[in-house]
Amino acid sequence: MSKAALVNPRIILAIAALILAGVTACTSGSKPPLAIFDAGSSGTGLRDDVLQPPIAAPRTSLEDTAGRRYDLRQTPDKVSLVYFGYTRCPDICPTIMADVAQALRESTAAVRAKVEVIFVSVDPQRDSRRVIRRWLDNFNQGFIGLRGPIREVIRAQHAMAVPVSRVRPHSKHGYTVEHSAELIAFTPDHRAHVLYTDGPAMVSDLRHDLEILTTSTTYGA
């Protein structure tokens, strides 16, 4: 099979399902504006969707739940799994976080030591540092939560080439937030080479890929 860029049909199906779920779900109206290669044709050994070219980790002006500034470019020798979401999300966000936590539990201690999970709130108005910390602790107390002015969140989304989140009024909940549902993996070379979407194979695919991403010299490990 050639290495020509392909849109993985799993992404189309996942996004279509989210749109049909309505405004009460964490939804994304469009796929990321990226060149996405089917992992099977990329020659990397990875199972999920390979990005070409890789995305450089952006500088961020966000802070973690302890109030410290956090910069993706300063993370040493780690695979950073970055996800944009919000704590009041009724479905996709908690599912993604639970899947990531499960994949890490099933990974070796050596792999877990080289992985960090970063949740960036797209709802800073309601997601205080305390709220984010309490929510993340339901999945893994080591998960990192980031927040900041919405303009900085949007800037980070642009830099990572994911769809910008949008606020939608909602009669029962005040408003909901539409946002991308992709988990982006930045490797020790501070570039994103692969992304993941929610699905039945996410846990096993992520567990498999983390072994490669944390050990291969291709990715700066």
PyMOL CGO cylinders between C-alpha atoms (Angstrom):
from pymol import cmd
from pymol.cgo import CYLINDER

trace = [
    CYLINDER, 0.00, 0.00, 0.00, 1.33, 3.47, -0.82, 0.3, 1, 1, 1, 1, 1, 1,
    CYLINDER, 1.33, 3.47, -0.82, 1.93, 6.14, 1.78, 0.3, 1, 1, 1, 1, 1, 1,
    CYLINDER, 1.93, 6.14, 1.78, -0.44, 8.62, 0.17, 0.3, 1, 1, 1, 1, 1, 1,
    CYLINDER, -0.44, 8.62, 0.17, -2.44, 10.61, 2.72, 0.3, 1, 1, 1, 1, 1, 1,
    CYLINDER, -2.44, 10.61, 2.72, -5.73, 9.01, 3.60, 0.3, 1, 1, 1, 1, 1, 1,
    CYLINDER, -5.73, 9.01, 3.60, -8.55, 10.08, 5.88, 0.3, 1, 1, 1, 1, 1, 1,
    CYLINDER, -8.55, 10.08, 5.88, -9.06, 7.17, 8.21, 0.3, 1, 1, 1, 1, 1, 1,
    CYLINDER, -9.06, 7.17, 8.21, -12.72, 6.04, 7.95, 0.3, 1, 1, 1, 1, 1, 1,
    CYLINDER, -12.72, 6.04, 7.95, -12.79, 5.52, 11.74, 0.3, 1, 1, 1, 1, 1, 1,
    CYLINDER, -12.79, 5.52, 11.74, -12.41, 9.26, 12.21, 0.3, 1, 1, 1, 1, 1, 1,
    CYLINDER, -12.41, 9.26, 12.21, -15.29, 10.00, 9.83, 0.3, 1, 1, 1, 1, 1, 1,
    CYLINDER, -15.29, 10.00, 9.83, -17.53, 7.52, 11.63, 0.3, 1, 1, 1, 1, 1, 1,
    CYLINDER, -17.53, 7.52, 11.63, -16.57, 8.81, 15.07, 0.3, 1, 1, 1, 1, 1, 1,
    CYLINDER, -16.57, 8.81, 15.07, -17.23, 12.43, 14.18, 0.3, 1, 1, 1, 1, 1, 1,
    CYLINDER, -17.23, 12.43, 14.18, -20.52, 11.56, 12.48, 0.3, 1, 1, 1, 1, 1, 1,
    CYLINDER, -20.52, 11.56, 12.48, -21.66, 9.73, 15.60, 0.3, 1, 1, 1, 1, 1, 1,
    CYLINDER, -21.66, 9.73, 15.60, -20.78, 12.69, 17.79, 0.3, 1, 1, 1, 1, 1, 1,
    CYLINDER, -20.78, 12.69, 17.79, -22.66, 15.15, 15.60, 0.3, 1, 1, 1, 1, 1, 1,
    CYLINDER, -22.66, 15.15, 15.60, -25.76, 12.92, 15.67, 0.3, 1, 1, 1, 1, 1, 1,
    CYLINDER, -25.76, 12.92, 15.67, -25.57, 12.80, 19.46, 0.3, 1, 1, 1, 1, 1, 1,
    CYLINDER, -25.57, 12.80, 19.46, -26.67, 16.44, 19.65, 0.3, 1, 1, 1, 1, 1, 1,
    CYLINDER, -26.67, 16.44, 19.65, -25.55, 19.46, 21.66, 0.3, 1, 1, 1, 1, 1, 1,
    CYLINDER, -25.55, 19.46, 21.66, -25.61, 17.65, 24.99, 0.3, 1, 1, 1, 1, 1, 1,
    CYLINDER, -25.61, 17.65, 24.99, -22.52, 15.72, 23.90, 0.3, 1, 1, 1, 1, 1, 1,
    CYLINDER, -22.52, 15.72, 23.90, -18.95, 16.84, 23.49, 0.3, 1, 1, 1, 1, 1, 1,
    CYLINDER, -18.95, 16.84, 23.49, -18.98, 17.25, 19.75, 0.3, 1, 1, 1, 1, 1, 1,
    CYLINDER, -18.98, 17.25, 19.75, -16.76, 18.44, 16.97, 0.3, 1, 1, 1, 1, 1, 1,
    CYLINDER, -16.76, 18.44, 16.97, -18.20, 19.80, 13.77, 0.3, 1, 1, 1, 1, 1, 1,
    CYLINDER, -18.20, 19.80, 13.77, -15.16, 18.96, 11.65, 0.3, 1, 1, 1, 1, 1, 1,
    CYLINDER, -15.16, 18.96, 11.65, -12.14, 16.72, 11.57, 0.3, 1, 1, 1, 1, 1, 1,
    CYLINDER, -12.14, 16.72, 11.57, -8.70, 18.17, 12.36, 0.3, 1, 1, 1, 1, 1, 1,
    CYLINDER, -8.70, 18.17, 12.36, -7.12, 20.03, 9.41, 0.3, 1, 1, 1, 1, 1, 1,
    CYLINDER, -7.12, 20.03, 9.41, -4.25, 17.54, 9.30, 0.3, 1, 1, 1, 1, 1, 1,
    CYLINDER, -4.25, 17.54, 9.30, -2.73, 15.13, 6.81, 0.3, 1, 1, 1, 1, 1, 1,
    CYLINDER, -2.73, 15.13, 6.81, -3.66, 11.81, 8.41, 0.3, 1, 1, 1, 1, 1, 1,
    CYLINDER, -3.66, 11.81, 8.41, -2.10, 8.54, 7.33, 0.3, 1, 1, 1, 1, 1, 1,
    CYLINDER, -2.10, 8.54, 7.33, -3.53, 5.14, 8.05, 0.3, 1, 1, 1, 1, 1, 1,
    CYLINDER, -3.53, 5.14, 8.05, -1.14, 3.65, 10.59, 0.3, 1, 1, 1, 1, 1, 1,
    CYLINDER, -1.14, 3.65, 10.59, -0.95, 0.37, 8.73, 0.3, 1, 1, 1, 1, 1, 1,
    CYLINDER, -0.95, 0.37, 8.73, 0.56, 2.09, 5.70, 0.3, 1, 1, 1, 1, 1, 1,
    CYLINDER, 0.56, 2.09, 5.70, 2.90, 4.40, 7.58, 0.3, 1, 1, 1, 1, 1, 1,
    CYLINDER, 2.90, 4.40, 7.58, 5.60, 1.84, 8.33, 0.3, 1, 1, 1, 1, 1, 1,
    CYLINDER, 5.60, 1.84, 8.33, 5.84, 3.02, 11.93, 0.3, 1, 1, 1, 1, 1, 1,
    CYLINDER, 5.84, 3.02, 11.93, 4.35, -0.03, 13.64, 0.3, 1, 1, 1, 1, 1, 1,
    CYLINDER, 4.35, -0.03, 13.64, 1.79, 2.24, 15.28, 0.3, 1, 1, 1, 1, 1, 1,
    CYLINDER, 1.79, 2.24, 15.28, -1.86, 1.24, 15.29, 0.3, 1, 1, 1, 1, 1, 1,
    CYLINDER, -1.86, 1.24, 15.29, -3.57, 4.61, 15.24, 0.3, 1, 1, 1, 1, 1, 1,
    CYLINDER, -3.57, 4.61, 15.24, -3.56, 7.65, 13.00, 0.3, 1, 1, 1, 1, 1, 1,
    CYLINDER, -3.56, 7.65, 13.00, -0.16, 9.02, 12.03, 0.3, 1, 1, 1, 1, 1, 1,
    CYLINDER, -0.16, 9.02, 12.03, 0.25, 12.75, 11.39, 0.3, 1, 1, 1, 1, 1, 1,
    CYLINDER, 0.25, 12.75, 11.39, 2.34, 14.03, 8.51, 0.3, 1, 1, 1, 1, 1, 1,
    CYLINDER, 2.34, 14.03, 8.51, 4.06, 16.28, 9.00, 0.3, 1, 1, 1, 1, 1, 1,
    CYLINDER, 4.06, 16.28, 9.00, 4.30, 15.99, 12.79, 0.3, 1, 1, 1, 1, 1, 1,
    CYLINDER, 4.30, 15.99, 12.79, 3.09, 19.01, 14.81, 0.3, 1, 1, 1, 1, 1, 1,
    CYLINDER, 3.09, 19.01, 14.81, 5.60, 20.88, 16.95, 0.3, 1, 1, 1, 1, 1, 1,
    CYLINDER, 5.60, 20.88, 16.95, 4.55, 21.28, 20.58, 0.3, 1, 1, 1, 1, 1, 1,
    CYLINDER, 4.55, 21.28, 20.58, 3.39, 24.87, 21.13, 0.3, 1, 1, 1, 1, 1, 1,
    CYLINDER, 3.39, 24.87, 21.13, 4.43, 27.22, 23.87, 0.3, 1, 1, 1, 1, 1, 1,
    CYLINDER, 4.43, 27.22, 23.87, 1.52, 27.68, 26.23, 0.3, 1, 1, 1, 1, 1, 1,
    CYLINDER, 1.52, 27.68, 26.23, 0.51, 30.35, 28.75, 0.3, 1, 1, 1, 1, 1, 1,
    CYLINDER, 0.51, 30.35, 28.75, -1.69, 27.98, 30.73, 0.3, 1, 1, 1, 1, 1, 1,
    CYLINDER, -1.69, 27.98, 30.73, -1.33, 26.88, 34.34, 0.3, 1, 1, 1, 1, 1, 1,
    CYLINDER, -1.33, 26.88, 34.34, -1.78, 23.58, 36.11, 0.3, 1, 1, 1, 1, 1, 1,
    CYLINDER, -1.78, 23.58, 36.11, -4.06, 22.84, 39.05, 0.3, 1, 1, 1, 1, 1, 1,
    CYLINDER, -4.06, 22.84, 39.05, -1.37, 23.98, 41.48, 0.3, 1, 1, 1, 1, 1, 1,
    CYLINDER, -1.37, 23.98, 41.48, -1.18, 27.38, 39.77, 0.3, 1, 1, 1, 1, 1, 1,
    CYLINDER, -1.18, 27.38, 39.77, 2.16, 26.75, 38.05, 0.3, 1, 1, 1, 1, 1, 1,
    CYLINDER, 2.16, 26.75, 38.05, 2.79, 27.72, 34.43, 0.3, 1, 1, 1, 1, 1, 1,
    CYLINDER, 2.79, 27.72, 34.43, 3.03, 24.69, 32.18, 0.3, 1, 1, 1, 1, 1, 1,
    CYLINDER, 3.03, 24.69, 32.18, 4.90, 24.58, 28.87, 0.3, 1, 1, 1, 1, 1, 1,
    CYLINDER, 4.90, 24.58, 28.87, 4.69, 21.52, 26.62, 0.3, 1, 1, 1, 1, 1, 1,
    CYLINDER, 4.69, 21.52, 26.62, 8.08, 22.32, 25.15, 0.3, 1, 1, 1, 1, 1, 1,
    CYLINDER, 8.08, 22.32, 25.15, 9.76, 21.97, 28.51, 0.3, 1, 1, 1, 1, 1, 1,
    CYLINDER, 9.76, 21.97, 28.51, 8.60, 18.44, 29.24, 0.3, 1, 1, 1, 1, 1, 1,
    CYLINDER, 8.60, 18.44, 29.24, 11.75, 16.27, 29.34, 0.3, 1, 1, 1, 1, 1, 1,
    CYLINDER, 11.75, 16.27, 29.34, 11.82, 12.72, 27.95, 0.3, 1, 1, 1, 1, 1, 1,
    CYLINDER, 11.82, 12.72, 27.95, 8.07, 12.15, 28.17, 0.3, 1, 1, 1, 1, 1, 1,
    CYLINDER, 8.07, 12.15, 28.17, 5.22, 11.18, 25.89, 0.3, 1, 1, 1, 1, 1, 1,
    CYLINDER, 5.22, 11.18, 25.89, 2.52, 13.78, 26.50, 0.3, 1, 1, 1, 1, 1, 1,
    CYLINDER, 2.52, 13.78, 26.50, -1.06, 12.75, 25.75, 0.3, 1, 1, 1, 1, 1, 1,
    CYLINDER, -1.06, 12.75, 25.75, -3.00, 16.00, 25.30, 0.3, 1, 1, 1, 1, 1, 1,
    CYLINDER, -3.00, 16.00, 25.30, -6.78, 16.26, 25.31, 0.3, 1, 1, 1, 1, 1, 1,
    CYLINDER, -6.78, 16.26, 25.31, -9.08, 19.31, 25.16, 0.3, 1, 1, 1, 1, 1, 1,
    CYLINDER, -9.08, 19.31, 25.16, -12.30, 18.87, 27.12, 0.3, 1, 1, 1, 1, 1, 1,
    CYLINDER, -12.30, 18.87, 27.12, -14.36, 20.05, 30.08, 0.3, 1, 1, 1, 1, 1, 1,
    CYLINDER, -14.36, 20.05, 30.08, -15.43, 18.53, 33.36, 0.3, 1, 1, 1, 1, 1, 1,
    CYLINDER, -15.43, 18.53, 33.36, -19.19, 18.88, 32.76, 0.3, 1, 1, 1, 1, 1, 1,
    CYLINDER, -19.19, 18.88, 32.76, -18.95, 16.89, 29.54, 0.3, 1, 1, 1, 1, 1, 1,
    CYLINDER, -18.95, 16.89, 29.54, -21.61, 14.17, 29.79, 0.3, 1, 1, 1, 1, 1, 1,
    CYLINDER, -21.61, 14.17, 29.79, -19.98, 11.47, 27.69, 0.3, 1, 1, 1, 1, 1, 1,
    CYLINDER, -19.98, 11.47, 27.69, -16.88, 11.68, 25.50, 0.3, 1, 1, 1, 1, 1, 1,
    CYLINDER, -16.88, 11.68, 25.50, -14.48, 13.40, 27.92, 0.3, 1, 1, 1, 1, 1, 1,
    CYLINDER, -14.48, 13.40, 27.92, -14.92, 10.96, 30.81, 0.3, 1, 1, 1, 1, 1, 1,
    CYLINDER, -14.92, 10.96, 30.81, -14.82, 8.04, 28.36, 0.3, 1, 1, 1, 1, 1, 1,
    CYLINDER, -14.82, 8.04, 28.36, -11.50, 9.20, 26.87, 0.3, 1, 1, 1, 1, 1, 1,
    CYLINDER, -11.50, 9.20, 26.87, -9.96, 9.81, 30.30, 0.3, 1, 1, 1, 1, 1, 1,
    CYLINDER, -9.96, 9.81, 30.30, -11.13, 6.42, 31.55, 0.3, 1, 1, 1, 1, 1, 1,
    CYLINDER, -11.13, 6.42, 31.55, -9.70, 4.68, 28.48, 0.3, 1, 1, 1, 1, 1, 1,
    CYLINDER, -9.70, 4.68, 28.48, -6.34, 6.42, 28.88, 0.3, 1, 1, 1, 1, 1, 1,
    CYLINDER, -6.34, 6.42, 28.88, -6.24, 5.50, 32.56, 0.3, 1, 1, 1, 1, 1, 1,
    CYLINDER, -6.24, 5.50, 32.56, -7.00, 1.87, 31.70, 0.3, 1, 1, 1, 1, 1, 1,
    CYLINDER, -7.00, 1.87, 31.70, -4.32, 1.77, 29.00, 0.3, 1, 1, 1, 1, 1, 1,
    CYLINDER, -4.32, 1.77, 29.00, -1.76, 3.03, 31.49, 0.3, 1, 1, 1, 1, 1, 1,
    CYLINDER, -1.76, 3.03, 31.49, -2.81, 0.50, 34.13, 0.3, 1, 1, 1, 1, 1, 1,
    CYLINDER, -2.81, 0.50, 34.13, -2.24, -2.24, 31.57, 0.3, 1, 1, 1, 1, 1, 1,
    CYLINDER, -2.24, -2.24, 31.57, 1.17, -0.84, 30.57, 0.3, 1, 1, 1, 1, 1, 1,
    CYLINDER, 1.17, -0.84, 30.57, 4.48, -1.65, 32.25, 0.3, 1, 1, 1, 1, 1, 1,
    CYLINDER, 4.48, -1.65, 32.25, 5.87, 0.54, 35.01, 0.3, 1, 1, 1, 1, 1, 1,
    CYLINDER, 5.87, 0.54, 35.01, 8.66, 1.59, 32.65, 0.3, 1, 1, 1, 1, 1, 1,
    CYLINDER, 8.66, 1.59, 32.65, 6.14, 2.89, 30.11, 0.3, 1, 1, 1, 1, 1, 1,
    CYLINDER, 6.14, 2.89, 30.11, 4.00, 4.63, 32.74, 0.3, 1, 1, 1, 1, 1, 1,
    CYLINDER, 4.00, 4.63, 32.74, 7.07, 6.47, 34.02, 0.3, 1, 1, 1, 1, 1, 1,
    CYLINDER, 7.07, 6.47, 34.02, 7.56, 8.00, 30.58, 0.3, 1, 1, 1, 1, 1, 1,
    CYLINDER, 7.56, 8.00, 30.58, 3.98, 9.13, 29.96, 0.3, 1, 1, 1, 1, 1, 1,
    CYLINDER, 3.98, 9.13, 29.96, 2.04, 12.14, 31.15, 0.3, 1, 1, 1, 1, 1, 1,
    CYLINDER, 2.04, 12.14, 31.15, -1.60, 12.89, 30.48, 0.3, 1, 1, 1, 1, 1, 1,
    CYLINDER, -1.60, 12.89, 30.48, -2.60, 16.52, 30.01, 0.3, 1, 1, 1, 1, 1, 1,
    CYLINDER, -2.60, 16.52, 30.01, -6.24, 17.66, 30.14, 0.3, 1, 1, 1, 1, 1, 1,
    CYLINDER, -6.24, 17.66, 30.14, -6.79, 21.21, 28.85, 0.3, 1, 1, 1, 1, 1, 1,
    CYLINDER, -6.79, 21.21, 28.85, -10.12, 22.74, 29.88, 0.3, 1, 1, 1, 1, 1, 1,
    CYLINDER, -10.12, 22.74, 29.88, -12.14, 24.42, 27.14, 0.3, 1, 1, 1, 1, 1, 1,
    CYLINDER, -12.14, 24.42, 27.14, -14.54, 25.75, 29.80, 0.3, 1, 1, 1, 1, 1, 1,
    CYLINDER, -14.54, 25.75, 29.80, -12.36, 27.90, 32.10, 0.3, 1, 1, 1, 1, 1, 1,
    CYLINDER, -12.36, 27.90, 32.10, -15.41, 29.84, 33.28, 0.3, 1, 1, 1, 1, 1, 1,
    CYLINDER, -15.41, 29.84, 33.28, -16.70, 26.80, 35.20, 0.3, 1, 1, 1, 1, 1, 1,
    CYLINDER, -16.70, 26.80, 35.20, -13.56, 24.68, 35.43, 0.3, 1, 1, 1, 1, 1, 1,
    CYLINDER, -13.56, 24.68, 35.43, -11.55, 26.12, 38.28, 0.3, 1, 1, 1, 1, 1, 1,
    CYLINDER, -11.55, 26.12, 38.28, -8.27, 24.53, 39.28, 0.3, 1, 1, 1, 1, 1, 1,
    CYLINDER, -8.27, 24.53, 39.28, -10.02, 22.79, 42.16, 0.3, 1, 1, 1, 1, 1, 1,
    CYLINDER, -10.02, 22.79, 42.16, -12.83, 21.47, 39.97, 0.3, 1, 1, 1, 1, 1, 1,
    CYLINDER, -12.83, 21.47, 39.97, -10.40, 20.12, 37.39, 0.3, 1, 1, 1, 1, 1, 1,
    CYLINDER, -10.40, 20.12, 37.39, -8.23, 18.45, 40.03, 0.3, 1, 1, 1, 1, 1, 1,
    CYLINDER, -8.23, 18.45, 40.03, -11.17, 16.75, 41.70, 0.3, 1, 1, 1, 1, 1, 1,
    CYLINDER, -11.17, 16.75, 41.70, -12.51, 15.54, 38.34, 0.3, 1, 1, 1, 1, 1, 1,
    CYLINDER, -12.51, 15.54, 38.34, -9.18, 14.20, 37.09, 0.3, 1, 1, 1, 1, 1, 1,
    CYLINDER, -9.18, 14.20, 37.09, -8.53, 12.37, 40.35, 0.3, 1, 1, 1, 1, 1, 1,
    CYLINDER, -8.53, 12.37, 40.35, -11.49, 10.14, 39.50, 0.3, 1, 1, 1, 1, 1, 1,
    CYLINDER, -11.49, 10.14, 39.50, -9.33, 8.69, 36.72, 0.3, 1, 1, 1, 1, 1, 1,
    CYLINDER, -9.33, 8.69, 36.72, -5.72, 9.08, 37.83, 0.3, 1, 1, 1, 1, 1, 1,
    CYLINDER, -5.72, 9.08, 37.83, -4.22, 11.37, 40.44, 0.3, 1, 1, 1, 1, 1, 1,
    CYLINDER, -4.22, 11.37, 40.44, -1.16, 11.85, 38.23, 0.3, 1, 1, 1, 1, 1, 1,
    CYLINDER, -1.16, 11.85, 38.23, -3.10, 13.38, 35.34, 0.3, 1, 1, 1, 1, 1, 1,
    CYLINDER, -3.10, 13.38, 35.34, -2.23, 17.02, 34.71, 0.3, 1, 1, 1, 1, 1, 1,
    CYLINDER, -2.23, 17.02, 34.71, -5.00, 19.60, 34.37, 0.3, 1, 1, 1, 1, 1, 1,
    CYLINDER, -5.00, 19.60, 34.37, -4.45, 22.92, 32.61, 0.3, 1, 1, 1, 1, 1, 1,
    CYLINDER, -4.45, 22.92, 32.61, -6.60, 26.01, 32.38, 0.3, 1, 1, 1, 1, 1, 1,
    CYLINDER, -6.60, 26.01, 32.38, -6.30, 29.66, 31.41, 0.3, 1, 1, 1, 1, 1, 1,
    CYLINDER, -6.30, 29.66, 31.41, -8.03, 32.45, 29.51, 0.3, 1, 1, 1, 1, 1, 1,
    CYLINDER, -8.03, 32.45, 29.51, -10.11, 31.07, 26.66, 0.3, 1, 1, 1, 1, 1, 1,
    CYLINDER, -10.11, 31.07, 26.66, -8.02, 33.04, 24.16, 0.3, 1, 1, 1, 1, 1, 1,
    CYLINDER, -8.02, 33.04, 24.16, -4.96, 31.07, 25.29, 0.3, 1, 1, 1, 1, 1, 1,
    CYLINDER, -4.96, 31.07, 25.29, -6.85, 27.79, 25.01, 0.3, 1, 1, 1, 1, 1, 1,
    CYLINDER, -6.85, 27.79, 25.01, -7.92, 28.69, 21.48, 0.3, 1, 1, 1, 1, 1, 1,
    CYLINDER, -7.92, 28.69, 21.48, -4.35, 29.68, 20.62, 0.3, 1, 1, 1, 1, 1, 1,
    CYLINDER, -4.35, 29.68, 20.62, -3.18, 26.25, 21.78, 0.3, 1, 1, 1, 1, 1, 1,
    CYLINDER, -3.18, 26.25, 21.78, -5.89, 24.56, 19.71, 0.3, 1, 1, 1, 1, 1, 1,
    CYLINDER, -5.89, 24.56, 19.71, -4.79, 26.48, 16.62, 0.3, 1, 1, 1, 1, 1, 1,
    CYLINDER, -4.79, 26.48, 16.62, -1.16, 25.57, 17.26, 0.3, 1, 1, 1, 1, 1, 1,
    CYLINDER, -1.16, 25.57, 17.26, -2.09, 21.88, 17.54, 0.3, 1, 1, 1, 1, 1, 1,
    CYLINDER, -2.09, 21.88, 17.54, -4.28, 22.06, 14.40, 0.3, 1, 1, 1, 1, 1, 1,
    CYLINDER, -4.28, 22.06, 14.40, -7.43, 20.86, 16.13, 0.3, 1, 1, 1, 1, 1, 1,
    CYLINDER, -7.43, 20.86, 16.13, -10.89, 22.44, 15.68, 0.3, 1, 1, 1, 1, 1, 1,
    CYLINDER, -10.89, 22.44, 15.68, -11.52, 25.39, 17.96, 0.3, 1, 1, 1, 1, 1, 1,
    CYLINDER, -11.52, 25.39, 17.96, -14.06, 24.77, 20.74, 0.3, 1, 1, 1, 1, 1, 1,
    CYLINDER, -14.06, 24.77, 20.74, -17.41, 26.57, 20.55, 0.3, 1, 1, 1, 1, 1, 1,
    CYLINDER, -17.41, 26.57, 20.55, -19.96, 27.43, 23.24, 0.3, 1, 1, 1, 1, 1, 1,
    CYLINDER, -19.96, 27.43, 23.24, -23.55, 26.43, 22.52, 0.3, 1, 1, 1, 1, 1, 1,
    CYLINDER, -23.55, 26.43, 22.52, -26.55, 27.66, 24.59, 0.3, 1, 1, 1, 1, 1, 1,
    CYLINDER, -26.55, 27.66, 24.59, -28.53, 24.87, 26.21, 0.3, 1, 1, 1, 1, 1, 1,
    CYLINDER, -28.53, 24.87, 26.21, -31.94, 25.19, 27.85, 0.3, 1, 1, 1, 1, 1, 1,
    CYLINDER, -31.94, 25.19, 27.85, -31.20, 22.88, 30.79, 0.3, 1, 1, 1, 1, 1, 1,
    CYLINDER, -31.20, 22.88, 30.79, -27.47, 23.32, 31.39, 0.3, 1, 1, 1, 1, 1, 1,
    CYLINDER, -27.47, 23.32, 31.39, -26.92, 26.98, 30.50, 0.3, 1, 1, 1, 1, 1, 1,
    CYLINDER, -26.92, 26.98, 30.50, -24.47, 26.06, 27.77, 0.3, 1, 1, 1, 1, 1, 1,
    CYLINDER, -24.47, 26.06, 27.77, -22.45, 23.17, 26.45, 0.3, 1, 1, 1, 1, 1, 1,
    CYLINDER, -22.45, 23.17, 26.45, -19.12, 23.21, 24.67, 0.3, 1, 1, 1, 1, 1, 1,
    CYLINDER, -19.12, 23.21, 24.67, -18.42, 21.63, 21.30, 0.3, 1, 1, 1, 1, 1, 1,
    CYLINDER, -18.42, 21.63, 21.30, -14.79, 20.60, 20.92, 0.3, 1, 1, 1, 1, 1, 1,
    CYLINDER, -14.79, 20.60, 20.92, -12.51, 18.14, 19.20, 0.3, 1, 1, 1, 1, 1, 1,
    CYLINDER, -12.51, 18.14, 19.20, -12.52, 14.57, 20.48, 0.3, 1, 1, 1, 1, 1, 1,
    CYLINDER, -12.52, 14.57, 20.48, -8.94, 13.66, 19.57, 0.3, 1, 1, 1, 1, 1, 1,
    CYLINDER, -8.94, 13.66, 19.57, -6.18, 12.63, 21.94, 0.3, 1, 1, 1, 1, 1, 1,
    CYLINDER, -6.18, 12.63, 21.94, -2.85, 13.90, 20.60, 0.3, 1, 1, 1, 1, 1, 1,
    CYLINDER, -2.85, 13.90, 20.60, 0.43, 12.19, 21.48, 0.3, 1, 1, 1, 1, 1, 1,
    CYLINDER, 0.43, 12.19, 21.48, 3.50, 14.44, 21.71, 0.3, 1, 1, 1, 1, 1, 1,
    CYLINDER, 3.50, 14.44, 21.71, 6.68, 12.37, 21.89, 0.3, 1, 1, 1, 1, 1, 1,
    CYLINDER, 6.68, 12.37, 21.89, 10.02, 13.15, 23.61, 0.3, 1, 1, 1, 1, 1, 1,
    CYLINDER, 10.02, 13.15, 23.61, 11.13, 15.05, 20.49, 0.3, 1, 1, 1, 1, 1, 1,
    CYLINDER, 11.13, 15.05, 20.49, 8.32, 17.54, 21.34, 0.3, 1, 1, 1, 1, 1, 1,
    CYLINDER, 8.32, 17.54, 21.34, 6.34, 16.77, 18.22, 0.3, 1, 1, 1, 1, 1, 1,
    CYLINDER, 6.34, 16.77, 18.22, 2.96, 15.12, 17.73, 0.3, 1, 1, 1, 1, 1, 1,
    CYLINDER, 2.96, 15.12, 17.73, 3.20, 12.06, 15.49, 0.3, 1, 1, 1, 1, 1, 1,
    CYLINDER, 3.20, 12.06, 15.49, -0.09, 10.28, 16.19, 0.3, 1, 1, 1, 1, 1, 1,
    CYLINDER, -0.09, 10.28, 16.19, -3.64, 10.94, 17.37, 0.3, 1, 1, 1, 1, 1, 1,
    CYLINDER, -3.64, 10.94, 17.37, -6.37, 8.74, 18.82, 0.3, 1, 1, 1, 1, 1, 1,
    CYLINDER, -6.37, 8.74, 18.82, -10.14, 8.84, 18.66, 0.3, 1, 1, 1, 1, 1, 1,
    CYLINDER, -10.14, 8.84, 18.66, -12.57, 7.11, 20.97, 0.3, 1, 1, 1, 1, 1, 1,
    CYLINDER, -12.57, 7.11, 20.97, -13.49, 3.58, 19.95, 0.3, 1, 1, 1, 1, 1, 1,
    CYLINDER, -13.49, 3.58, 19.95, -13.62, -0.03, 21.13, 0.3, 1, 1, 1, 1, 1, 1,
    CYLINDER, -13.62, -0.03, 21.13, -9.92, -0.60, 20.36, 0.3, 1, 1, 1, 1, 1, 1,
    CYLINDER, -9.92, -0.60, 20.36, -8.61, 2.60, 21.92, 0.3, 1, 1, 1, 1, 1, 1,
    CYLINDER, -8.61, 2.60, 21.92, -7.26, 1.00, 25.11, 0.3, 1, 1, 1, 1, 1, 1,
    CYLINDER, -7.26, 1.00, 25.11, -5.40, -1.80, 23.33, 0.3, 1, 1, 1, 1, 1, 1,
    CYLINDER, -5.40, -1.80, 23.33, -4.15, 0.48, 20.54, 0.3, 1, 1, 1, 1, 1, 1,
    CYLINDER, -4.15, 0.48, 20.54, -2.89, 3.09, 22.97, 0.3, 1, 1, 1, 1, 1, 1,
    CYLINDER, -2.89, 3.09, 22.97, -1.21, 0.49, 25.17, 0.3, 1, 1, 1, 1, 1, 1,
    CYLINDER, -1.21, 0.49, 25.17, 0.51, -0.98, 22.09, 0.3, 1, 1, 1, 1, 1, 1,
    CYLINDER, 0.51, -0.98, 22.09, 1.62, 2.40, 20.72, 0.3, 1, 1, 1, 1, 1, 1,
    CYLINDER, 1.62, 2.40, 20.72, 2.92, 3.75, 24.03, 0.3, 1, 1, 1, 1, 1, 1,
    CYLINDER, 2.92, 3.75, 24.03, 5.44, 0.93, 24.13, 0.3, 1, 1, 1, 1, 1, 1,
    CYLINDER, 5.44, 0.93, 24.13, 6.80, 2.16, 20.78, 0.3, 1, 1, 1, 1, 1, 1,
    CYLINDER, 6.80, 2.16, 20.78, 6.55, 5.88, 21.47, 0.3, 1, 1, 1, 1, 1, 1,
    CYLINDER, 6.55, 5.88, 21.47, 8.39, 5.66, 24.78, 0.3, 1, 1, 1, 1, 1, 1,
    CYLINDER, 8.39, 5.66, 24.78, 11.25, 3.45, 23.57, 0.3, 1, 1, 1, 1, 1, 1,
    CYLINDER, 11.25, 3.45, 23.57, 11.94, 4.20, 19.90, 0.3, 1, 1, 1, 1, 1, 1,
    CYLINDER, 11.94, 4.20, 19.90, 14.82, 6.55, 19.11, 0.3, 1, 1, 1, 1, 1, 1,
    CYLINDER, 14.82, 6.55, 19.11, 12.74, 7.68, 16.12, 0.3, 1, 1, 1, 1, 1, 1,
    CYLINDER, 12.74, 7.68, 16.12, 10.72, 9.77, 18.55, 0.3, 1, 1, 1, 1, 1, 1,
    CYLINDER, 10.72, 9.77, 18.55, 13.59, 11.03, 20.68, 0.3, 1, 1, 1, 1, 1, 1,
    CYLINDER, 13.59, 11.03, 20.68, 13.21, 8.42, 23.42, 0.3, 1, 1, 1, 1, 1, 1,
]
cmd.load_cgo(trace, "trace")
